[in-house]
């Protein structure tokens, strides 16, 4: 399993609209091959910053499958207009679970 961690800074004052759009975008994301689930976190000190942790079966399911698909185009069209800057996206592997 691969975890995609995406830190998204939303334009000031648009958090509610982003969260509504994200709810619809997650429905699209859930149709992607290899998608296993998502967690969404909002910053406490920086409430315009969101951390999305998206679980994928493989790295290619995200980077090649989803990112190269029409689903990604739809996903980005819903949430992209709210970005204050490009998201920081990194991929992680679990080493320890207790």
Buried (B, 14 or more C-beta within 10 A) or exposed (E): EBBBBBBBBBBEEBBEBBBEBBEEBBEBBEEBBBBBEBEBEBEEEEEBBBBBBBBBBEBBBBBEBBBEBEBBEBBBEBBBEBBEEEBEBEEEEEEEEE
